[in-house]
């Protein structure tokens, strides 16, 4: 390990010459500095996923809502940052019990003491760890809004966004990553297929059902109409950004530059590639044409699935996990739409069901060498034990998030309301909620048409 530290330290002195003149710097301090830089880079990449989500969601929805859809990404990450600092981080990673943390509220980023059981062993500054975990919480919240797109009130983003960060997300985060009960029974979720993606997608599903379909989505006989996004190029660019940033998501979750984070990056990339190819082929067979949006969802589904397993499975298994995720997401998105679910970004199929598959796949494909002798998957001689543990984690998390999301959204519905009026929805949320279009030329066109009348 110290050879790696020495090599990395040498590279750092070239980039930051002042390190060469520091007196009394120990190997442990150099290791901490190297690891801190690595985790900070991961945090930056995961935060930049917000840009990918903004492009993906705006491109996948209609022009009249594009500014609103992109803009709420900035708003909700701001809300998440404050709420996670004040309450969420302490609940998720503070010292406490098997259910939640009870210390570290209004996070003191200069003090490691409140987090000695969860993070103290890592020896990293709490400021860096806070930013890294905030980035994950922000991604989970961004996933939620896929199911709310094009018809939720702006006030819902304020209220539910804050409550999600302080009352929903921290609990499963604590259970799995903060020393909680799922961690104690051996559940594995390396970077958050369940903690981040299934949680966000479950809340999105509840919101989608309670908001009901967009105007014009379904005919009287229940058959769905296509409501295409306005800019497929934006959607493609968003997915490319997310693919790149996922290396911060998964490889950054090693929380150390002194381990083989490259292996995690390779399995992540192989899964995404397999998801892209497999889903495009399946859409070609199903539709008779190669469907680009389906391929993009396949990439994201594969990335979601490999997020839990990326450090525990072999490269061939990563290819299988990614391909299965892409194909499974394609058929479930088609099937759920036929059942009357209007999920504009396919949040539950892409992030929810793929999150389930990715978490369960550990119980099938985890090797003894990578996951540990007692946590090997079914195909590697581990029997059904780890599979059962993974399934319990999925079911427990889904039930908790679904019930709490319903209660919160039901209260919001009965008080301030969830959905904009029919007139506001038809006009578009850019104009009705913000007084301007994301594409200003459309506003001028509308004004010209009004003047001519």
N, C-alpha and C positions, 0 to 999 in steps of 0.2 A: 504493500500500500504506500509506503514512504517513498518508493521510487516514483510512483505516480505523483505524489505531492511535490517531489523535487522537480520533476519535469514541468508540472503545471506552474509551480512557483517561478521557475526560470522564464516561462512564457509570460507570466504576469509582470515580471520585472522589466521585460521589454515593453509591455503595454503601459505599465505604471512604474516608472523608474524610481519613484520615491520609496517603493518597497525595498529596494536594494540597500537603502541607507537606514532602514529601521533598526534600532538597537534591541537586542534581546528577543527577537521574534522566534518563537519555538515552532517545531513542526506541527504541533496541535493548532497553534494560532494560524499558521499558513493553511492547514486543512480547513479550518473554519472559514477563512477568507475565501478560499476556492469554492467551497460548498455554498457559501452565502451568495456569491456571484452567480453560481449555477441556478440556485433557486430563484433569485431575483430575475434572471433571464426567463425562467419558466413562468414566473408571475406576469411579466410583460407580455409574453406570447399569449397566455390564457386571457389576459385582459383585452388584448387585441382581437380575440375572438368576437368581441362585441361588434367590431367593424364587419366581420364576416356575417354575423347574424343580421345586422342592419341591411346589408346588400342582399342577402338571401331572402329575407322576408319582404323587403320592399320590392324586389324584382318578381317575387312570387305572388304579389297581390296587385290590385288594380291601380292605375295611375292616380286616381282621385284620392287614394289613401296613402300614397308613397311617402310623403313628407311626415305624416303622422306615424306611420309604422317605423320609419328610420329614426325619427326624433325621440320616440318613447324609449328607444334603446339607451340613449344617453341619460334621460330622466331616471329610468329605473336603476341603472348602475349607480347613479348618484345616491338615490334612496338606499340601495343595498349597501353602499359603502358606509353610510352613517349608521344604519340600523345594525350592521354586522359589527362595527366597532363598538357600539353602545351595549348591545345585548347578545347578538348571535354568536360571536366568537367565544365568549365565555360559556354559553350554554353548550356549544359544540366541543370545545377543547379545554375548558377549565376543569380543575379537580372537582370531583363530585361523586356520583354513584353510577350504577350501570345504566341508568335511564337518561341522565343529563348532567352537565357540568354546573357547578354552583359558585364558581369564582371567576374573577377576571373581567367583570363588566366594565364598560368604558375603558377599554383595553389600554393598560399602561405599557407602551411598547419599549420602555427602558428596563422592564423588570421581568425576569423569567420565573420568579417564584410562584405565581398563581398557576403555572402550567407545568410544574415539575413532573407530574405523572404522564402527561400527554406528549410534551415536547422537550422536556428538560434533557433527556438522553441524547437528543440530536445536537445539542450544543450550539444551535444557530440563534442569531438575534431574533427576538420575538417580533420585531418590526418586519423582517423579511418573511417570516412564517405567516404573520397576519395578512400581508399583502397576497401571498400565494393562496391562502385559503379563502380570502375575500374573492379572488378571481374565480374560484370554483363556485362559490355561492352565487356570484353574479351570472355565471353561465347557466346555472340551474334555473334562476329566475327568468333569464332570457328565453329558455325553453318553454316556460309556462305560457308566455304571451303568444306563441304560435296558435294555440287554440282559441284565443280571444280576438284574433285579427279581424279588422274591418267592421266590427259592430260593438265593441265594448267602449264604455265611457272612459274618458281620460281620468276621472276621479277614481275609477276602479284600479288603475295602475298605481296610483298613490297608496290607496288603502290596502289592497291585497298585496302589493309589492312589499310594503313594510312588514305586514303580518306574516307573510311567507318567510321572510328572512329571520324573524325573531320567534315565530311559533311553530314553524313546520320544518324548514331545512335543517336547523341545528340538531334536531333529535336523532335522525338517522346518521348524520355526520358523527355524532358522539357515539352512537351504538357501534359503528364500524371502525371509525378512525380515532376516536377519542377515548378508547379504553372501555367502551360500553359493553352491554350484554352480548351483542353479536360478535364483537371482537373476542370476548372471553370464550365463546363456544367454537371459535375458529373460522368464522366467515372471512373469505378473501374477496376484496374488491379494490384492486390496486390503485386505480385512478378515478373510480366513480361511476361505473355503469349503473349501479343502483343508487348510490348516495347522491350523485349529481343528476343523471339523466332520467332514471325511473321516477325520482321524486318530482322533477319538473314536469315530466310528461303526464304523470298522474293528476297533478293539479290542472294541467292543460285539458285533460280529458273531462274532468268535472266541470271546468268552465265552459268547454265546448257544448256539453250536454245542457247545462243550465242556460246558456245564452241562446240556444237553438240556432238553426241554420240561417245563413245570410239570405236576404231577399233574392229570390230567383234561382236559388241553388237546386231546389227540387220541384218537380212537377206534381200535379195533383195525384198522380198514380204512384208517387214516391220515387220515380226514376230521377237520377241526378243529371244536372246540366253542368257542362264544363265552364268554369269561370277561370280563364287562363290568367297568369301573371302578365304584367305589362312589359317586362324587360328580362328576357332570358339571359342576356349577357351579364346583367347585374347578378343574377342568380348563380351563374357559373363562376364569376369572380368571387362571390361570397363563399362558395364551396371550396375554391382553391385556397383562399385565405384560411378557412377553417381547417383544411387538410394540413397546411403548413403549421398553423398554431397548435395543432394537436400534438406535435412533438414536444411542445412545452407542457401540454396537458399530461401526457403519458410519461415521456422520458424525464420530464421535470419532477415527476412524482417519486423518483428515486431519492429526492432531497439530498443527493450527494453526487459530486462530480468524480468521486473516487471509486465508483462501481461502474459496471458495464451498462451505462445508460444507452449506449448505441444498440444493444440487443433489443431493448424495449422499443426503440425507434424503428428498428427493422421489422419487428412483428407488427407494429402499428401500420407501417407503410404497406406491407404485404396484404394485410387484411383490407385496407382501403382499396388497393388495386383490384383485389379479387371481387370486392363488392361492386366496383364500377363495371367491370367486364361482365360478371354474372347477371347483373340487373339489366344491363343494356340488351344482352342476348335474350333474356326472358321477356322483356317488353317487346322485342322484335317478333318473338314467337307469338305472343299474346295479341298484340295490336296489328301485326303485319308490317309495322314500321318501327325503326329504332327510336325510342322515346328518350330525349335528352333529360327532361325533368326527372324521369324515373331513374336514370343512371345517376343523377346527382343525389337523389335520395338514397340510392344504393351505397354510394360512397359514405354518406353520413351515417347510415345504419351500420355499416361495417366498422367505422371508427368508434361508434358508440359501443358496439359489441366487444371489440378487442380492448376497450378501455379497462375492463375488469381483469382481463386475462393476460394482458401483454407481457407481464413479467414471469408468468407461470407456465407458458405453453411453448412448444417448438414452432419453428417457422411454418412447417406444413400444416399444423393445427390452426395457425393464424389465418392461413389461406382458406381453410375450410370454414372457420368461424365467420370470416368476412363474407364469403360467397353465400353461405346460408343466411346470414343477416340480410344481405341485399335482396335475395329472392323472397325471403319471408316477408320483408317489409313491402315489397311490391304487391304481393297477393293480399296481405292484410289491409293495405291502404285502399285497394280496390274493393275488398270485401266490406270494410267498415263504411265506406261511402255508400255502397248498395244498401246497407242497413240503416241509412239516414243520418250518419254522423258527418257533419260539415266541419272538418279540421283543415283549415286553409293551407297550413304548412306541413300537414301530416305529422304533427308533433308526437302523437301517441304511437303511431306505427314506427317512426324513425327512432325516437328516443326512448319510448316506453317499452314496446315489445322487443326491440333490439337490446335494450338494457337488460331485460329479463333473460333473453337468450345468452348474452355475453356473460352474465353472472352465473347462470346455470352451466355454461360451457366449461367453467373451471372444474366443476364436479365430474366432467367427462375427460378433459384433456390435460389437466395439470400434471406435471411430472414430479417425481420424488426429488429429483435434483434441484428443481427450480422452486417448488412450493413447500418442500419439506416431506419427510418420510411419512408423517401422519396425515398429510393433506393431499395425497395423490388422488387423481381422478379415477373414475371407473375403468377407463381404457389403459391405465397404467398400474393396475393392481390395487387400487385404493378402495375397491368395493363401492358401496352406496353411501358411506358415511358423509363424505364431503359434499356429495350431490344433495343429500338431505339438508345439510347445514346451509348450503347456498339457496336452496328452495325456501327454507324457513325465513331467511333474510329477505328474500324477494316478497314473499307473502306478507310478512310483518310490516315491511316498509310501505308496500302498496296500500294495505288496509289503513294504516295510520294516516298516511297522506290523503287518501281518498275521503276518509271520514272528516278529518279536520278541515280540508279544503271545502267540502260541502257545507259544513257548519258556518264557516267564515263567509263564503259566497252567498249563502242563504240569508244571513243577517244583512249583508250589503244589499242584496236584492230587495229586501223588505224595507230598507231605510233609504238609501240614496239611489238605488236602482243599478242594474248591471249594463243595460243596453241603451244605446242612443235611440232616438225616435226614428220612425220609418223615413220621415222627410230628411233627417240628418244623415241617415245611412245612404239614401239615394243621392244626396248632394255630394257625399264623400266627407270623410273625417278631416281631411286637410282644411277644407273650408269651414265646416260646421264646428270643429273643435279649436281651430287655430286661426281662422280668418284669412288663410292664404293657401295656395296650392303648392305642393312640392315641386311642381313644374309651373312656374309663374305664367308661361305663355298660355296655359290652359285657362287660367283665370281671366286673362285679357280676352281670350276667345269667347268665354262665357259672357263677359260683360258686353262684348260687341253684339252677340246674339240677342241679349236682353234689350240692348238699345234699339236694335232693328225692329223688335216687337213693339 
